[in-house]
Amino acid sequence: MNLKRVLTVTKKEFIHIRRDKASMILALVAPVMMLLLFGFAVSTDVNDIRLAVCDQSNTMESRELIRSYENSAYFKVYTMTDNPQNAEKMIAAGNVKAALLIPTDFAKGLRRGEKEEVQILVDGSDPSIARTAANYAVMISNGYSLKVSSVKLMNTAAALNKSPGVDARAMIMYNPTLESSKFNVPGVVGLILQNITVILTAFAMVREREKGTIEQLIMTPVSSLELIVGKLIPYVFIGIYDYAIVLLLSYILFGVAIKGSILLLTLLGIIFLIGALAMGMLISTFAKTQLQAMQASLLVLLPSVLLSGFMFPREAMPKVVYAISTILPVTHFLIILRGIILKGVGISYLYKTATVLLALIIAIIAITVKKFTKKLD
């Protein structure tokens, strides 16, 4: 083996890598991005669970119980309400993950030395958060019970025959058995719809460029917008087929039935599909080769898996990472999927999420149309 020839080939390869900027960026930036994503975003520790409080007692005792939840660092009181139905609506809309319901005679029972029952409503659509919230709620209530019992024993000897305190009863909503498949399968539906369409369309224009047929398209009187729409239409039908077959198999294989409106789910799914296709087309305008298109797709799809709430609760993410996750369309689409499929909620609960999703998709389409130009490099 001749060392000089080996070094010559090595030099040539370094020159090739330097010219292939996309591959060089992937090699240098991707490890840092993956470290940051896995280090900050991947966490199963759940703190500051958003809590709605319905205090129908409105006494010193009930306020002390609420403070126990606030001071625990596990819960963050999101709102106060005097109607239990409002608390349930907030859980259905996804504004809170749990609700504390304190009955009217809460203080009277404690003063008589009796155990008073409070109810904890927990959103079971995310089993990991639901288990954590239920366990924390019972633990905090038990701690409050010990405090009340100690004070009662110190103040009166008659309390020796009684055990005052709080009996916290957790009620899991939407997924009482906390089956992980009911949480994961709707998320998989969203990711499949996004990943397949993004990858397919990312190769659309790149394939034309590599085969040399892009020149023929440029010579035609078709406008940029018409060209984009024309190339996307076949993939729209492919995406609709994938969407329908995945939803059907989810019910047949995993028993995940659609509790809400199928029409609403289909409409919002098509809107998200168009956005995913536009995202793939946007990638194809930057990439010069199919390898670059695949690399760029991975840089988009990996954060979508980690930050969208598909695998890990977004509540456990740092605020900066949480803010970044809100600009991903799939994040909002997963909320829509789980809301319609698991909770059976309608557009009155999802209109804010749907509006954000639509705004993000319009922005992606606008950038794609502006970036795409009918001219040779």
ROMARDO-224281 format. One record per residue (C-alpha): residue in three letters; x negated, y, z negated. Coordinates in steps of 0.1 Angstrom, whole numbers, plus 2048, in hexadecimal, padded with zeros to 3 digits. Each point is the difference from the previous one (the first is absolute). Example, Ala and Ser with C-alpha at 12.3 -4.5 7.8 and 13.67 -1.06 7.14 Angstrom:
REM residues 2
ALA7857D37B2 SER7F2822807 
***
This chain:
REM residues 377
MET800800800 ASN7F282180B LEU80581B7E5 LYS7FD81D819 ARG81D7F2814 VAL8157FB7E1 LEU7FA8247F5 THR80980C823 VAL8227ED7FE THR80580E7DD LYS7FA82380B LYS8187FB81D GLU81B7F47E8 PHE7FB81D7E8 ILE80581881E HIS8207ED80A ILE80D8037DC ARG7F9825800 ARG813805820 ASP81D7EC7F4 LYS80C81A7E7 ALA8207EE7F7 SER7ED7E07F5 MET7E68157EE ILE81B8137ED LEU8127DF7F7 ALA7DF7F17F3 LEU7F781E7EB VAL82280D7F4 ALA8147E17FC PRO7ED7F17E3 VAL8048217ED MET825802808 MET8067DC7F6 LEU7ED8057DF LEU81581F7F8 LEU8207F0809 PHE7FA7E07ED GLY7F18127E3 PHE81B81A7FB ALA81F7F3811 VAL7FE7DB7F7 SER80D7FF7DC THR81B7EC7EF ASP7FF8167E1 VAL8208137FE ASN8038207EB ASP81681E7FF ILE81F7EC80C ARG81B819809 LEU81C7FE7E6 ALA82380E800 VAL80F8057DD CYS8258007F8 ASP80280B7DC GLN8257FE7F7 SER7F78027DB ASN7ED821801 THR7F47FD7DC MET7DF8037EE GLU7FC7D9801 SER8067FE826 ARG7E881C807 GLU7E57EE7EB LEU8067E1815 ILE7FC814820 ARG7E08107F3 SER7F37DD7F9 TYR8047F8825 GLU7F082280A ASN7E27FB7EA SER7F97DD80B ALA7EF80A821 TYR8137E3810 PHE81E814808 LYS80682480D VAL82280F7FB TYR80B80B822 THR82280D7F8 MET81B8017E5 THR8247F9807 ASP8207FB7EB ASN8107E7818 PRO7F47DC804 GLN80C7FE824 ASN7E881D809 ALA7E37EC7F2 GLU80B7E2816 LYS80281681E MET7DD80D7FA ILE7F37DD7FF ALA8127F7820 ALA7F181F811 GLY7DD7F67F4 ASN7FC8217EC VAL7F97EC7E0 LYS7F57DD7F9 ALA8127FC7DE ALA81B8107EB LEU8058017DA LEU8248007F6 ILE80780A7DB PRO8247FA7F4 THR81581A7EE ASP7FF7EF7DE PHE7DB7FA800 ALA7F78167E2 LYS81E7F57EB GLY7F67DC803 LEU7DC8077F6 ARG80C8147E2 ARG8157E37F5 GLY7E17E9802 GLU80C7ED81E LYS7EF7F6820 GLU80B81681D GLU7FE7F4824 VAL7F281681C GLN7FF7F5824 ILE7E3803818 LEU80A7FF825 VAL7E27F6815 ASP7FC801826 GLY7F87DB809 SER7F9807825 ASP7DB8017F6 PRO7FA7E37E8 SER7DE80B7F4 ILE80D8227F5 ALA8207F07F2 ARG7EE7E87EA THR7E981B7F3 ALA81D8187F9 ALA8157E67EE ASN7E37F57EA TYR7F58237F8 ALA82480B7F8 VAL8057E37E8 MET7DE8067F0 ILE8068257FA SER8237F97F2 ASN7F27E67E8 GLY7E68197F4 TYR81B8197FA SER8147E57ED LEU7E37FA7E9 LYS7FD8257F9 VAL8258037F8 SER7FF7E17EA SER7E280D7EC VAL8118227FA LYS8217EE7F6 LEU7EE7E97E7 MET7EE81D7F0 ASN8208147FC THR8187E67F2 ALA7FE7DF7EF ALA8227F6810 ALA7EE7FE821 LEU7ED7E17F5 ASN81D7EA80B LYS802810822 SER7EA80481E PRO806822811 GLY7F1807821 VAL8047FF826 ASP8097E2815 ALA7F4808824 ARG8117EC81B ALA7F1802822 MET8177FC81E ILE7EE7F9822 MET81380F81D TYR8007F4825 ASN7E87E37F9 PRO80A7F07DF THR7E97E2804 LEU7E381680B GLU7F87EB81E SER7E180D811 SER80D7F5823 LYS81D8197FE PHE7E681C7FB ASN7E67F3818 VAL8157F581E PRO80F823807 GLY7DD80E7FE VAL7F37E6818 VAL81C809819 GLY7F4824800 LEU7DC7F7804 ILE8067E781C LEU81481A813 GLN7E581A7FC ASN7E17EA805 ILE80C7EE820 THR80D81F811 VAL7E18157F7 ILE7E87E680D LEU8147FA820 THR80382480A ALA7DD8097F5 PHE7F47EA81C ALA81980E819 MET7EC81D80F VAL7DE7F17F7 ARG8087E2816 GLU80981681D ARG7E08147FB GLU7EA7E07FF LYS8107F181F GLY7FD820813 THR825804807 ILE8038207EB GLU7F581481F GLN81E7F3813 LEU81780C7E4 ILE7EF8227FF MET806804825 THR8267FB7FD PRO81881D7FA VAL80A7F17DF SER7FC8197E2 SER7ED7F77E1 LEU8207FC7EB GLU8107EB81B LEU7E17EA801 ILE8007FB7DB VAL8257F97FE GLY7FF7E881D LYS7E37EC7F1 LEU8117FF7DE ILE8237F380B PRO7F57DB805 TYR7F08017DE VAL82080E7F0 PHE8127E080C ILE7E47EA7F3 GLY8018127DE ILE8267FD7FE TYR7FD7DB806 ASP7E57FC7E6 TYR8158157E7 ALA81F7EB805 ILE7EE7DE7FF VAL7ED8097E0 LEU81F80B7EE LEU8127E080B LEU7E47EA7F5 SER7FE8137DF TYR8237F57F8 ILE7FD7DD80D LEU7DF7F77F1 PHE7FF8167E0 GLY8248087F9 VAL7FB825802 ALA82280D80B ILE80782480B LYS81780F7E5 GLY804821811 SER80A80C822 ILE7F17ED81D LEU80881C818 LEU7ED8197EA LEU7E37E87FC THR7FE7FC826 LEU802825807 LEU7E58097E8 GLY7EB7E280B ILE80180C825 ILE7F68237F5 PHE7E27F27ED LEU7F87E981E ILE7FE81E817 GLY7E88117E7 ALA7EA7E17FE LEU7FF7FE826 ALA7F6825802 MET7E57F97E7 GLY7F27E4815 MET80281681F LEU7ED81B7ED ILE7E47E87F8 SER7FE7F6824 THR7FA82580A PHE7E18017EA ALA7F27DD807 LYS7EC7FA820 THR7FE7DA7FE GLN8167E47F1 LEU7E67FA7E5 GLN8028247F5 ALA8267FE801 MET7FF7E27E9 GLN7E88117E8 ALA81581F7FF SER81F7EB7F9 LEU7EF7EF7E3 LEU7F78227F1 VAL826809802 LEU80F7DF7F5 LEU7E97F97E2 PRO80B81F7ED SER8247F8809 VAL7FE7DE7EF LEU7EF80D7E1 LEU8108227FB SER8247FB80B GLY80B7ED7E0 PHE8027DF813 MET7E77EE7E9 PHE7F98187E3 PRO8178197EE ARG7FB82380B GLU80780C7DD ALA7DE7F17F5 MET7ED81481A PRO7ED8217F9 LYS81381F80A VAL7E980781D VAL8047DD80E TYR8268017F9 ALA802821814 ILE7ED7F081D SER8187E3800 THR81E817806 ILE7F3809823 LEU8027DC80B PRO8227F9812 VAL8007DC7F4 THR80080C7DC HIS822810805 PHE80D7E4816 LEU7F87E67E5 ILE8158157E8 ILE81D7FF819 LEU7FC7DB806 ARG8017F77DB GLY81C8187F9 ILE8177F381B ILE7F67DB7FE LEU7FD7FC7DA LYS81581C7F1 GLY81A80481B VAL7FE8267FF GLY80C81681C ILE7F4820811 SER80C8157E3 TYR7E47F17EB LEU7E67FE81B TYR805821813 LYS7E18107F1 THR7EA7E3808 ALA80F7FD823 THR7FA825806 VAL7DB7FE7F6 LEU7FC7E1816 LEU81081281E ALA7EA81F7FB LEU7E17EB7FF ILE80A7ED820 ILE808821812 ALA7DE80D7F6 ILE7EE7E180D ILE813801821 ALA7F8825804 ILE7DB7FA7FA THR8007E2818 VAL81081581C LYS7E881C7FB LYS7E27EA7FE PHE8097EC81F THR7F6811820 LYS8027F2824 LYS7DC805809 LEU7E07EC802 ASP7E58047E5 
***
